């Protein structure tokens, strides 16, 4: 295929020390640089030095008004504005859709050739104005619309958006780094014959703003510590590796839970900030994954490893349901305004039972995942393939 020089403006939620978003961006950039000769790529990224050291791109801070000259220069006569991937519309508030509408109109005024919406997540849209704005944005302003799951598809269909494609999360295509992953395991004293469980938890409450949730938060910490302690004593050959997917909150959670585990010489915390390739490889050899992070589930499924999940979002629900792993998972309602529209705590004792069941039924779980992965593979479309359609 003939190489083409392109000018691309790439906007997502990048540069916030989130492993999943880092994996999405690297996957997209690798696809673009592999396919096209010396493209000019401007990435909206809040850690410019990191991304500019890693890739031959120009980074622009996300605060649009403050850095508007840089955004104008990057958008003016760009061949493609790529909006994606990940959960870029996490709110039902009409203001989120209005800002997106104004941004796309601004891009059109600057003579952007094509606007591509790539593998985004759409959370439930309830407000009538949000539905109307979504319909206008995705029917009138964009040239290609794709979402990462069927729930998101249904939300846009509800808004009467036409021509929607499902392209599964680009995180499924993330690279690996087996060599450094092996070094990490050795640093924990985990040998080639040792087995381990990966734990990817997060802090679901903002206690500075939600002081009333402190009791629920402390119960969550205590219960997760008890679950890990129980597994620790039941399986004396297993190691447990906390892998933070978002810094600093996930690392803080891991540290708090570890302090509550009386005996923890086989409990480890990996510090792998900005190293999603290493994290991906660690999933390759794990016995199973206990996950609250969406991309921890994506990585596990990519490596065909069993997952016991804690779901607090529709995206996690969909992935666990689709793979049959909901049998081994639980739900938690964080607040009345999010996802399940109510607060509720799971039965943590039931969750321990489900983890034990999963350890006994690993082969069945792997079979479910393999079946799902056969469906995923044809729907993993690199961003370069979409751009090629317009050239």
Secondary structure by P-SEA (a helix, b strand, c coil): cbbbbbbbbbbcccccccaaaaaaaaaaaaaaaacccccbbbbbccaaaaaaaaccbbbbccccccaaaaaaaaaccccccccccccccccccaaaaaaaaaaaaaaaaacccbbbbcbbbbcccccaaaaaaaaaaaaccccbbbbccaaaaaaaaaacccbbbbbccccccccccaaaaaaaaaaacccccbbbbbbbbbbcccccccccaaaaaaaaaaaaaaaaaaaaaacccbbbbbbbcccaaaaaaaaaaaaaccccccbbbbcccccaaaaaaaaccccccccccaaaaaaaaaaccccccccccaaaaaaaaaacccccbbbbbccccccccbbbbcaaaaaaaaaaaaaaaaaaaaaaaaaaaaaaaaacccaaaaaaaac
